[in-house]
Amino acid sequence: MKQHIKYSLLSIILCLSITSLSHAKTYRYDTAHSEVGFSVSHMVVSTVHGHFNDVTAELFWNPKKLKKSYLNGTINVTSIDTNNKKRDNHLQAKEFFHSNEFPTITFKSSSIKANKNKKNTYILTGELTIKDITKSISCPLITKGPITDPWDNERIGFEATCLIKRMEFNINQNKLLKTGDLIIGNDIEIKIIVEGIAKNK
């Protein structure tokens, strides 16, 4: 009887270990179903939207051990797309991203903390680097899934919205309207939508 209990306990421990490991996944950034976008006020009366077409990311997710989880990304600045080629080219200039000198934007997460009041929501904190200026930012993070797609791939979704001040990153185009308002707003909203495909099953 004792031997039976011993083996039963061992089986339970092994099952718990396997279950725990199944929560820990490295995910591949699915470029076809992910986007890093932004929006900014234009002349007070409208909003310009854009996104970046060339993004790479490193994703590891374990909701049971958030200290080991990370969401890191690198953006190719020249891949900016605001649906206007002339404007996209202008945004490469020194007063904006100065892409010849600073070709990438990077984000490296430093902590992910669960929001205890809301299921599948977290606070993502990390180091954002634009034009070699690095600042810590925090934003709400929502996870969706994981689910299994029709091809037996495990997929998970992440969504985050962050607010930054562009002038804090030396994006200093500061022309004014007669009212004294900035032609291009200082506040930038960044919207991140990520679909990840598990590398390990």
Backbone as a chain_set.jsonl record, in Angstrom:
{"seq": "MKQHIKYSLLSIILCLSITSLSHAKTYRYDTAHSEVGFSVSHMVVSTVHGHFNDVTAELFWNPKKLKKSYLNGTINVTSIDTNNKKRDNHLQAKEFFHSNEFPTITFKSSSIKANKNKKNTYILTGELTIKDITKSISCPLITKGPITDPWDNERIGFEATCLIKRMEFNINQNKLLKTGDLIIGNDIEIKIIVEGIAKNK", "coords": {"N": [[0.829, -1.201, 0.0], [1.907, 1.258, 0.867], [3.923, 1.457, -1.033], [2.407, 1.738, -3.318], [1.17, 4.211, -2.839], [3.448, 5.791, -2.831], [4.311, 5.596, -5.514], [2.086, 6.728, -6.719], [2.164, 9.361, -5.761], [4.555, 10.135, -6.938], [3.836, 10.033, -9.622], [1.941, 12.071, -9.718], [3.554, 14.3, -9.131], [5.256, 14.274, -11.373], [3.388, 14.734, -13.406], [2.495, 17.292, -12.7], [4.863, 18.687, -13.107], [5.201, 18.416, -15.875], [2.904, 19.762, -16.735], [3.493, 22.325, -15.793], [5.73, 22.946, -17.343], [4.537, 23.086, -19.822], [3.391, 25.548, -19.883], [5.419, 27.262, -20.362], [6.824, 28.853, -22.994], [8.626, 29.503, -25.996], [8.09, 31.832, -28.474], [7.552, 32.419, -31.951], [7.61, 35.409, -33.747], [4.884, 36.332, -35.58], [4.861, 37.744, -38.505], [2.904, 38.264, -40.396], [0.561, 38.585, -39.033], [0.864, 40.448, -37.075], [1.571, 43.69, -35.645], [3.245, 46.802, -35.268], [2.192, 49.794, -34.482], [1.444, 53.354, -34.651], [0.162, 56.554, -33.54], [-0.45, 60.045, -33.995], [-1.176, 63.426, -33.202], [-2.187, 65.805, -35.67], [-1.883, 69.075, -36.546], [-3.772, 69.675, -34.62], [-6.409, 69.115, -35.384], [-6.689, 66.609, -36.537], [-5.649, 63.115, -36.809], [-2.722, 61.337, -37.475], [-1.905, 58.145, -38.629], [0.32, 55.347, -38.48], [2.661, 52.66, -39.231], [5.224, 50.134, -38.751], [6.956, 48.208, -41.098], [9.013, 46.375, -40.926], [9.839, 44.414, -38.496], [11.333, 42.68, -35.828], [11.203, 40.161, -33.287], [11.642, 38.818, -29.961], [10.197, 36.389, -28.041], [9.209, 35.108, -25.022], [7.187, 33.257, -22.938], [5.834, 32.639, -19.81], [3.367, 32.347, -17.782], [3.318, 31.495, -15.182], [5.765, 32.003, -14.159], [6.647, 34.901, -14.277], [8.913, 36.461, -14.074], [10.784, 35.278, -15.65], [9.807, 35.633, -18.147], [9.743, 37.394, -21.293], [9.439, 40.107, -23.623], [10.799, 41.243, -26.324], [11.899, 43.574, -28.821], [12.89, 44.708, -32.14], [12.993, 47.388, -34.377], [13.151, 48.348, -37.735], [13.841, 51.475, -38.742], [13.606, 52.65, -41.274], [11.521, 51.32, -42.376], [9.156, 52.547, -41.892], [5.733, 53.365, -42.378], [3.352, 55.449, -43.411], [1.391, 55.635, -45.202], [2.044, 57.481, -47.086], [4.448, 58.261, -49.193], [6.209, 60.443, -49.523], [6.064, 61.721, -47.048], [6.98, 59.61, -45.445], [9.645, 59.445, -46.274], [10.53, 61.952, -45.403], [10.418, 61.599, -42.684], [12.715, 60.255, -42.14], [14.64, 62.111, -41.778], [16.992, 64.298, -39.993], [15.698, 65.849, -38.024], [13.653, 64.262, -37.315], [13.666, 60.884, -37.171], [16.31, 60.467, -37.965], [17.568, 58.395, -39.521], [19.875, 57.555, -40.87], [21.879, 57.733, -39.023], [20.792, 56.515, -36.795], [19.519, 53.696, -37.157], [17.727, 51.852, -36.036], [15.01, 51.104, -33.757], [14.643, 50.007, -30.471], [13.212, 47.731, -28.081], [13.397, 46.459, -24.874], [12.23, 44.285, -22.592], [11.908, 44.629, -19.057], [10.455, 43.93, -16.837], [7.49, 42.074, -16.058], [4.375, 42.28, -14.722], [1.602, 40.845, -13.076], [-1.79, 41.922, -13.322], [-3.749, 41.88, -10.732], [-6.419, 42.347, -10.497], [-7.651, 41.899, -12.87], [-8.177, 39.449, -15.239], [-5.725, 37.876, -17.281], [-4.312, 40.213, -17.813], [-1.611, 42.523, -17.612], [1.225, 44.443, -16.444], [3.559, 45.767, -18.457], [6.919, 46.531, -18.456], [9.76, 48.229, -19.691], [12.854, 48.959, -21.495], [12.963, 51.463, -23.773], [14.52, 52.415, -26.714], [15.314, 55.067, -28.71], [16.928, 56.811, -31.222], [19.363, 56.505, -29.844], [18.682, 57.25, -27.296], [17.595, 56.161, -24.245], [14.799, 55.181, -22.415], [12.792, 54.236, -19.636], [9.7, 52.673, -19.971], [6.241, 52.009, -19.233], [3.411, 49.945, -19.78], [0.001, 48.817, -20.194], [-0.621, 45.35, -20.681], [-2.188, 42.879, -22.554], [-3.062, 39.485, -22.75], [-3.947, 36.863, -25.018], [-5.307, 33.689, -25.456], [-3.247, 30.768, -24.808], [-4.037, 29.161, -28.018], [-4.843, 26.372, -30.161], [-4.15, 26.128, -33.535], [-5.674, 25.238, -36.779], [-3.633, 23.752, -37.929], [-2.294, 22.525, -35.983], [-0.56, 24.133, -34.581], [0.561, 25.956, -31.767], [-0.701, 29.03, -30.734], [-0.441, 32.403, -29.53], [-1.613, 35.553, -28.284], [-0.614, 38.974, -27.901], [-1.277, 42.197, -26.687], [-0.542, 45.619, -26.469], [-0.578, 48.988, -25.331], [1.107, 51.978, -25.444], [2.158, 55.181, -24.224], [4.176, 57.841, -25.239], [6.45, 60.665, -25.079], [7.544, 62.326, -27.808], [9.556, 64.274, -28.005], [11.188, 63.765, -25.875], [12.799, 61.857, -26.835], [14.413, 63.119, -28.576], [13.181, 63.716, -30.98], [12.567, 66.284, -32.539], [11.028, 68.053, -34.114], [9.409, 71.024, -34.112], [7.564, 72.948, -35.035], [5.08, 75.535, -34.931], [1.541, 76.27, -34.809], [-0.449, 79.235, -35.41], [-1.913, 79.487, -33.169], [-0.26, 78.624, -31.221], [-0.112, 75.979, -30.734], [1.442, 72.784, -31.29], [2.29, 71.755, -34.584], [2.749, 69.09, -35.173], [1.874, 66.756, -32.855], [3.208, 66.254, -29.521], [2.707, 64.019, -28.048], [2.773, 60.589, -28.487], [1.03, 57.75, -29.38], [1.583, 54.382, -29.05], [0.777, 51.356, -30.49], [0.793, 47.976, -30.026], [0.445, 44.911, -31.485], [0.661, 41.554, -31.293], [1.059, 38.355, -32.653], [1.99, 35.232, -31.728], [3.753, 32.236, -32.584], [4.235, 29.094, -31.266], [7.468, 27.797, -30.747], [8.283, 25.464, -29.622], [6.676, 22.431, -28.858]], "CA": [[0.0, 0.0, 0.0], [2.817, 2.401, 0.925], [4.61, 1.52, -2.315], [1.422, 2.263, -4.268], [1.044, 5.648, -2.545], [4.707, 6.406, -3.25], [4.301, 5.732, -6.975], [1.003, 7.658, -7.057], [2.683, 10.7, -5.511], [5.567, 10.389, -7.957], [3.114, 10.296, -10.869], [1.334, 13.405, -9.598], [4.649, 15.278, -9.24], [5.688, 14.295, -12.775], [2.323, 15.38, -14.182], [2.546, 18.719, -12.394], [6.054, 19.231, -13.749], [4.928, 18.514, -17.315], [1.924, 20.833, -16.901], [4.196, 23.583, -15.579], [6.583, 23.204, -18.496], [3.721, 23.398, -20.991], [3.062, 26.978, -19.85], [6.616, 28.026, -20.731], [6.993, 28.709, -24.435], [9.272, 30.499, -26.834], [7.205, 32.046, -29.619], [8.05, 33.115, -33.141], [6.809, 36.582, -34.117], [4.193, 36.099, -36.844], [4.839, 39.065, -39.154], [1.689, 38.431, -41.19], [-0.581, 38.856, -38.16], [1.33, 41.312, -35.987], [1.796, 45.074, -36.1], [3.647, 47.866, -34.355], [1.655, 51.014, -35.078], [1.49, 54.563, -33.824], [-0.703, 57.655, -33.969], [-0.007, 61.349, -33.494], [-2.039, 64.537, -33.594], [-1.692, 66.67, -36.748], [-2.529, 70.39, -36.568], [-4.821, 69.661, -33.606], [-7.735, 68.737, -35.875], [-6.756, 65.245, -37.061], [-4.663, 62.175, -36.295], [-2.01, 60.546, -38.478], [-1.585, 56.789, -38.186], [1.367, 54.678, -39.245], [3.196, 51.436, -38.644], [6.539, 49.727, -39.26], [6.831, 46.954, -41.839], [10.138, 45.475, -40.637], [9.948, 44.248, -37.042], [11.714, 41.357, -35.33], [10.901, 40.088, -31.855], [11.963, 37.63, -29.168], [9.065, 36.234, -27.141], [9.17, 33.931, -24.143], [6.055, 33.502, -22.044], [5.498, 31.667, -18.78], [2.549, 33.108, -16.83], [3.58, 31.025, -13.819], [7.056, 32.585, -13.767], [6.731, 36.114, -15.091], [10.269, 37.011, -14.02], [11.552, 34.678, -16.739], [9.172, 35.98, -19.419], [10.219, 38.638, -21.91], [8.952, 40.528, -24.933], [11.801, 42.174, -26.84], [11.695, 43.833, -30.239], [13.732, 45.641, -32.883], [12.283, 47.977, -35.515], [13.923, 49.04, -38.763], [13.207, 52.782, -38.876], [13.298, 52.964, -42.681], [10.32, 50.598, -42.794], [7.969, 53.293, -41.477], [4.719, 53.437, -43.429], [2.213, 56.284, -43.029], [0.555, 55.702, -46.399], [2.445, 58.656, -47.869], [5.881, 58.039, -49.398], [6.935, 61.7, -49.289], [6.145, 61.904, -45.587], [7.846, 58.561, -44.913], [11.035, 59.857, -46.539], [10.822, 63.104, -44.534], [10.587, 61.104, -41.318], [14.084, 59.739, -41.983], [15.526, 63.265, -41.609], [17.618, 64.501, -38.68], [14.743, 66.406, -37.059], [12.779, 63.165, -36.897], [14.364, 59.678, -36.695], [17.72, 60.495, -38.346], [17.795, 56.962, -39.712], [21.251, 57.277, -41.302], [22.701, 57.615, -37.812], [20.116, 55.652, -35.82], [18.641, 52.917, -38.048], [16.787, 50.963, -35.36], [14.362, 51.368, -32.478], [14.606, 48.744, -29.742], [12.528, 47.63, -26.793], [13.837, 45.294, -24.095], [11.41, 44.254, -21.38], [12.635, 44.448, -17.801], [9.569, 43.248, -15.893], [6.08, 41.875, -16.398], [3.666, 42.031, -13.466], [0.185, 40.54, -13.275], [-2.824, 42.776, -12.76], [-4.526, 40.933, -9.931], [-7.844, 42.674, -10.58], [-8.173, 41.631, -14.204], [-7.599, 38.238, -15.789], [-4.933, 37.97, -18.518], [-3.778, 41.565, -18.002], [-0.317, 42.677, -16.949], [1.942, 45.699, -16.679], [4.834, 45.512, -19.127], [7.89, 47.614, -18.29], [10.992, 47.936, -20.413], [13.704, 50.057, -21.955], [12.738, 51.861, -25.159], [15.646, 53.202, -27.223], [15.113, 55.755, -29.983], [18.035, 57.749, -31.447], [20.339, 56.271, -28.772], [18.157, 57.721, -26.015], [16.877, 55.048, -23.635], [13.942, 55.53, -21.297], [11.92, 53.177, -19.157], [8.276, 52.929, -20.162], [5.345, 50.957, -18.768], [2.13, 49.976, -20.462], [-0.824, 47.637, -19.955], [-0.438, 44.248, -21.622], [-3.273, 41.895, -22.536], [-2.74, 38.254, -23.466], [-5.084, 36.092, -25.525], [-4.879, 32.322, -25.714], [-2.923, 30.188, -26.112], [-4.974, 28.289, -28.704], [-4.234, 25.515, -31.178], [-4.745, 26.429, -34.837], [-6.036, 24.031, -37.543], [-2.433, 23.025, -38.346], [-1.714, 21.998, -34.747], [0.418, 25.071, -34.016], [0.077, 26.747, -30.636], [-0.6, 30.473, -30.951], [-0.802, 33.274, -28.415], [-1.679, 36.957, -28.683], [-0.251, 40.018, -26.949], [-1.637, 43.554, -27.102], [-0.076, 46.641, -25.521], [-0.673, 50.379, -25.777], [2.031, 52.811, -24.665], [2.205, 56.606, -24.549], [5.493, 58.452, -25.037], [6.656, 62.031, -25.563], [8.572, 62.196, -28.85], [10.668, 65.193, -27.785], [12.094, 63.146, -24.902], [13.703, 61.012, -27.618], [15.098, 63.998, -29.532], [12.43, 63.901, -32.233], [12.322, 67.66, -32.1], [10.313, 68.937, -35.033], [8.567, 71.772, -33.17], [6.872, 74.076, -35.665], [3.843, 75.855, -34.234], [0.438, 76.985, -35.435], [-0.625, 80.592, -34.873], [-2.51, 79.34, -31.827], [0.78, 78.188, -30.298], [-0.118, 74.516, -30.661], [2.374, 72.099, -32.178], [1.732, 71.185, -35.813], [2.795, 67.652, -34.898], [1.771, 66.603, -31.406], [4.335, 65.667, -28.785], [2.264, 62.731, -27.523], [2.688, 59.506, -29.467], [0.454, 56.503, -28.883], [2.127, 53.203, -29.728], [-0.103, 50.191, -30.358], [1.518, 46.757, -30.379], [-0.382, 43.703, -31.604], [1.595, 40.466, -31.615], [0.61, 36.973, -32.67], [3.176, 34.382, -31.652], [3.604, 30.81, -32.858], [5.162, 28.371, -30.387], [8.585, 27.092, -31.393], [8.377, 24.133, -29.028], [5.348, 21.918, -28.514]], "C": [[0.869, 1.258, 0.0], [3.527, 2.599, -0.404], [3.695, 2.13, -3.376], [1.256, 3.768, -4.101], [2.274, 6.397, -3.038], [4.714, 6.643, -4.758], [3.21, 6.696, -7.441], [1.463, 9.096, -6.882], [3.709, 11.096, -6.559], [4.908, 10.739, -9.288], [2.508, 11.693, -10.87], [2.386, 14.49, -9.779], [5.107, 15.423, -10.68], [4.662, 14.999, -13.648], [2.312, 16.881, -13.964], [3.729, 19.381, -13.073], [5.832, 19.418, -15.239], [3.955, 19.641, -17.598], [2.595, 22.186, -16.78], [5.045, 23.947, -16.788], [5.776, 23.614, -19.707], [3.325, 24.863, -21.04], [4.237, 27.829, -20.353], [6.919, 27.795, -22.203], [7.831, 29.848, -25.005], [8.435, 30.607, -28.104], [7.92, 32.789, -30.744], [7.077, 34.226, -33.499], [6.207, 36.358, -35.5], [3.99, 37.442, -37.554], [3.541, 39.322, -39.912], [0.486, 38.841, -40.339], [-0.199, 39.688, -36.942], [1.571, 42.712, -36.532], [2.294, 45.946, -34.948], [3.236, 49.179, -35.019], [1.752, 52.185, -34.122], [0.49, 55.575, -34.363], [-0.249, 58.935, -33.286], [-0.938, 62.426, -34.019], [-1.386, 65.375, -34.7], [-2.533, 67.929, -36.802], [-3.782, 70.437, -35.693], [-6.123, 69.008, -34.097], [-7.833, 67.305, -36.402], [-5.644, 64.39, -36.445], [-4.054, 61.403, -37.45], [-1.644, 59.2, -37.869], [-0.48, 56.208, -39.064], [1.783, 53.398, -38.567], [4.563, 51.156, -39.254], [6.409, 48.342, -39.893], [7.916, 45.93, -41.522], [10.377, 45.437, -39.131], [10.397, 42.822, -36.747], [11.487, 41.345, -33.821], [11.354, 38.768, -31.26], [10.897, 37.526, -28.081], [9.198, 34.955, -26.32], [8.111, 34.198, -23.093], [5.829, 32.321, -21.112], [4.703, 32.409, -17.712], [2.739, 32.68, -15.387], [4.889, 31.597, -13.262], [7.328, 33.815, -14.626], [8.132, 36.72, -15.106], [11.137, 36.459, -15.156], [10.98, 35.036, -18.113], [9.743, 37.275, -19.977], [9.587, 38.839, -23.279], [9.913, 41.603, -25.431], [11.593, 42.377, -28.339], [12.681, 44.821, -30.824], [12.986, 46.089, -34.136], [13.282, 48.623, -36.457], [13.211, 50.345, -39.078], [12.8, 53.086, -40.321], [12.053, 52.234, -43.176], [9.036, 51.308, -42.378], [7.023, 53.475, -42.651], [3.52, 54.224, -42.904], [1.261, 56.49, -44.202], [0.831, 56.956, -47.224], [3.969, 58.613, -48.006], [6.703, 59.298, -49.119], [7.119, 61.947, -47.798], [7.066, 60.867, -44.967], [9.32, 58.903, -45.11], [11.448, 61.013, -45.635], [11.094, 62.645, -43.098], [11.959, 60.475, -41.073], [15.079, 60.862, -41.659], [15.983, 63.436, -40.158], [16.626, 64.997, -37.637], [13.728, 65.362, -36.577], [13.63, 61.987, -36.423], [15.851, 59.644, -37.02], [18.22, 59.064, -38.585], [19.198, 56.614, -40.208], [22.168, 57.032, -40.105], [22.121, 56.59, -36.819], [19.08, 54.787, -36.557], [17.6, 52.046, -37.349], [16.194, 51.588, -34.097], [14.3, 50.028, -31.756], [13.786, 48.854, -28.468], [12.987, 46.344, -26.117], [13.067, 45.29, -22.775], [12.268, 43.978, -20.145], [11.776, 43.788, -16.73], [8.16, 43.138, -16.467], [5.377, 41.49, -15.111], [2.177, 41.834, -13.735], [-0.697, 41.621, -12.643], [-3.794, 41.864, -12.032], [-6.029, 41.162, -10.034], [-8.467, 42.316, -11.923], [-7.437, 40.449, -14.813], [-6.869, 38.518, -17.102], [-4.449, 39.391, -18.822], [-2.561, 41.756, -17.107], [0.178, 44.111, -17.145], [3.315, 45.333, -17.235], [5.729, 46.736, -18.978], [9.168, 47.235, -19.034], [11.711, 49.18, -20.846], [13.477, 50.291, -23.447], [13.883, 52.764, -25.597], [15.316, 53.737, -28.606], [16.225, 56.8, -30.105], [19.068, 57.701, -30.319], [19.942, 56.884, -27.437], [17.278, 56.612, -25.453], [16.08, 55.533, -22.431], [13.08, 54.333, -20.92], [10.47, 53.578, -19.374], [7.481, 51.74, -19.626], [4.017, 51.081, -19.49], [1.332, 48.723, -20.131], [-0.644, 46.614, -21.062], [-1.583, 43.263, -21.446], [-2.818, 40.666, -23.304], [-4.029, 37.553, -23.889], [-4.598, 34.703, -25.906], [-4.057, 31.798, -24.536], [-4.045, 29.319, -26.671], [-4.187, 27.402, -29.673], [-4.922, 25.768, -32.502], [-5.036, 25.132, -35.611], [-4.846, 23.186, -37.998], [-1.628, 22.512, -37.15], [-0.562, 22.844, -34.22], [-0.203, 25.79, -32.825], [0.326, 28.224, -30.907], [-1.047, 31.23, -29.714], [-0.797, 34.709, -28.913], [-1.284, 37.888, -27.549], [-0.699, 41.367, -27.522], [-1.192, 44.542, -26.028], [-0.227, 48.02, -26.151], [0.177, 51.234, -24.852], [1.94, 54.257, -25.136], [3.606, 57.136, -24.267], [5.468, 59.894, -25.52], [7.801, 61.993, -26.573], [9.78, 63.089, -28.593], [11.641, 64.671, -26.728], [13.1, 62.23, -25.587], [14.368, 61.803, -28.75], [14.471, 63.963, -30.926], [11.797, 65.276, -32.118], [11.686, 68.587, -33.121], [9.259, 69.685, -34.21], [7.91, 73.008, -33.765], [5.498, 74.253, -35.04], [2.794, 76.457, -35.162], [0.35, 78.382, -34.831], [-1.215, 80.554, -33.472], [-1.473, 78.985, -30.766], [0.836, 76.684, -30.123], [0.897, 73.932, -31.64], [1.648, 71.582, -33.418], [1.678, 69.662, -35.692], [2.839, 67.479, -33.389], [2.999, 65.957, -30.781], [3.989, 64.27, -28.275], [2.118, 61.715, -28.653], [2.076, 58.289, -28.783], [1.001, 55.349, -29.717], [1.22, 52.019, -29.433], [0.626, 48.966, -30.885], [0.55, 45.574, -30.367], [0.524, 42.585, -32.094], [0.852, 39.129, -31.603], [1.86, 36.105, -32.712], [2.832, 32.926, -31.918], [4.665, 30.056, -32.059], [6.231, 27.649, -31.198], [8.703, 25.662, -30.879], [6.982, 23.692, -28.605], [5.402, 21.126, -27.221]], "O": [[0.619, 2.2, -0.752], [3.72, 3.726, -0.861], [4.128, 2.922, -4.213], [1.208, 4.511, -5.081], [2.168, 7.492, -3.591], [5.067, 7.724, -5.23], [3.383, 7.4, -8.437], [1.198, 9.95, -7.728], [3.738, 12.239, -7.015], [5.367, 11.635, -9.996], [2.549, 12.405, -11.873], [2.16, 15.476, -10.481], [5.324, 16.534, -11.163], [5.024, 15.775, -14.532], [2.144, 17.655, -14.906], [3.619, 20.506, -13.561], [6.217, 20.439, -15.809], [4.126, 20.392, -18.558], [2.313, 23.096, -17.559], [5.079, 25.103, -17.211], [6.247, 24.394, -20.535], [2.966, 25.377, -22.099], [4.051, 28.988, -20.726], [7.235, 26.678, -22.611], [7.752, 30.992, -24.557], [8.111, 29.599, -28.732], [8.764, 33.656, -30.515], [5.865, 34.011, -33.548], [6.936, 36.211, -36.481], [3.059, 38.183, -37.239], [3.124, 40.471, -40.055], [-0.491, 39.38, -40.859], [-0.863, 39.633, -35.907], [1.753, 42.897, -37.735], [1.826, 45.838, -33.815], [3.852, 49.617, -35.991], [2.094, 52.033, -32.95], [0.03, 55.466, -35.5], [0.261, 58.921, -32.166], [-1.428, 62.344, -35.146], [-0.181, 65.624, -34.669], [-3.734, 67.878, -37.067], [-4.733, 71.156, -35.997], [-6.854, 68.414, -33.304], [-8.932, 66.829, -36.685], [-4.818, 64.875, -35.672], [-4.769, 60.877, -38.303], [-1.141, 59.122, -36.748], [-0.367, 56.543, -40.243], [1.324, 53.081, -37.47], [5.001, 51.858, -40.165], [5.832, 47.427, -39.306], [7.755, 44.746, -41.816], [11.033, 46.314, -38.569], [9.898, 41.87, -37.347], [11.568, 42.381, -33.161], [11.44, 37.747, -31.943], [10.712, 38.454, -27.294], [9.289, 33.857, -26.87], [8.129, 35.238, -22.434], [5.658, 31.18, -21.541], [5.29, 33.035, -16.829], [2.368, 33.409, -14.467], [5.086, 31.661, -12.049], [8.123, 33.78, -15.565], [8.496, 37.418, -16.053], [12.105, 37.097, -15.571], [11.613, 34.764, -19.133], [10.174, 38.148, -19.224], [9.25, 37.889, -23.985], [9.837, 42.752, -24.997], [11.164, 41.462, -29.042], [13.238, 45.661, -30.117], [12.422, 45.271, -34.862], [14.163, 49.365, -36.021], [12.105, 50.336, -39.617], [11.765, 53.71, -40.558], [11.58, 52.5, -44.281], [7.948, 50.743, -42.495], [7.455, 53.71, -43.779], [2.766, 53.736, -42.062], [0.432, 57.401, -44.194], [-0.032, 57.431, -47.962], [4.692, 58.895, -47.05], [7.785, 59.213, -48.537], [8.198, 62.332, -47.347], [7.846, 61.185, -44.07], [10.142, 58.678, -44.222], [12.581, 61.055, -45.154], [11.905, 63.242, -42.391], [12.322, 60.196, -39.93], [16.228, 60.592, -41.306], [15.449, 62.819, -39.236], [16.709, 64.599, -36.475], [13.042, 65.555, -35.573], [14.258, 62.08, -35.369], [16.589, 58.868, -36.413], [19.16, 58.597, -37.942], [19.667, 55.496, -39.991], [23.103, 56.233, -40.169], [22.855, 55.902, -36.11], [17.895, 55.12, -36.573], [16.681, 51.549, -38.0], [16.787, 52.464, -33.468], [13.942, 49.017, -32.361], [13.68, 49.92, -27.862], [12.965, 45.272, -26.721], [13.234, 46.184, -21.945], [13.222, 43.2, -20.19], [12.303, 43.156, -15.815], [7.709, 43.981, -17.243], [5.731, 40.496, -14.477], [1.572, 42.563, -14.521], [-0.389, 42.155, -11.578], [-4.575, 41.152, -12.663], [-6.821, 40.282, -9.699], [-9.682, 42.42, -12.091], [-6.208, 40.452, -14.892], [-7.338, 39.299, -17.93], [-4.206, 39.723, -19.982], [-2.491, 41.224, -15.999], [-0.391, 44.88, -17.92], [4.12, 44.679, -16.572], [5.337, 47.847, -19.334], [9.6, 46.083, -19.012], [11.261, 50.302, -20.611], [13.765, 49.425, -24.274], [14.185, 53.758, -24.937], [15.073, 52.979, -29.545], [16.436, 57.589, -29.184], [19.583, 58.736, -29.895], [20.778, 57.022, -26.544], [16.33, 56.173, -26.105], [16.61, 56.204, -21.545], [12.693, 53.529, -21.768], [10.058, 54.68, -19.01], [7.979, 50.616, -19.571], [3.554, 52.184, -19.777], [1.911, 47.681, -19.821], [-0.529, 46.966, -22.236], [-1.907, 42.862, -20.327], [-2.251, 40.787, -24.39], [-5.055, 37.638, -23.214], [-3.591, 34.56, -26.6], [-4.152, 32.308, -23.42], [-4.887, 28.808, -25.931], [-3.018, 27.658, -29.96], [-6.143, 25.643, -32.599], [-4.682, 24.047, -35.149], [-5.02, 22.038, -38.407], [-0.466, 22.125, -37.273], [0.308, 22.346, -33.505], [-1.367, 26.188, -32.875], [1.435, 28.619, -31.266], [-1.904, 30.776, -28.955], [-0.071, 35.048, -29.848], [-1.58, 37.627, -26.383], [-0.516, 41.634, -28.71], [-1.431, 44.336, -24.838], [-0.029, 48.193, -27.353], [-0.003, 51.221, -23.634], [1.677, 54.52, -26.309], [4.158, 56.909, -23.191], [4.581, 60.295, -26.273], [8.927, 61.654, -26.207], [10.906, 62.716, -28.923], [12.797, 65.092, -26.692], [14.122, 61.868, -25.005], [14.822, 61.235, -29.743], [15.158, 64.158, -31.928], [10.66, 65.425, -31.669], [11.802, 69.805, -32.994], [8.332, 69.076, -33.675], [7.721, 74.007, -33.071], [4.833, 73.286, -34.668], [3.124, 77.077, -36.173], [1.017, 78.67, -33.837], [-1.034, 81.484, -32.686], [-1.754, 79.035, -29.569], [1.723, 76.165, -29.445], [1.172, 74.518, -32.687], [0.544, 71.044, -33.327], [0.687, 69.032, -36.062], [3.737, 67.994, -32.723], [3.73, 65.212, -31.434], [4.875, 63.434, -28.092], [1.426, 61.958, -29.642], [2.549, 57.853, -27.733], [0.89, 55.349, -30.943], [0.931, 51.716, -28.276], [1.028, 48.923, -32.048], [-0.082, 45.286, -29.351], [1.087, 42.666, -33.186], [0.116, 38.819, -30.667], [2.685, 36.228, -33.618], [1.767, 32.442, -31.534], [5.856, 30.351, -32.168], [5.942, 26.984, -32.193], [9.157, 24.766, -31.59], [6.207, 24.479, -28.063], [4.379, 20.614, -26.767]]}, "num_chains": 1, "name": "protein.A"}
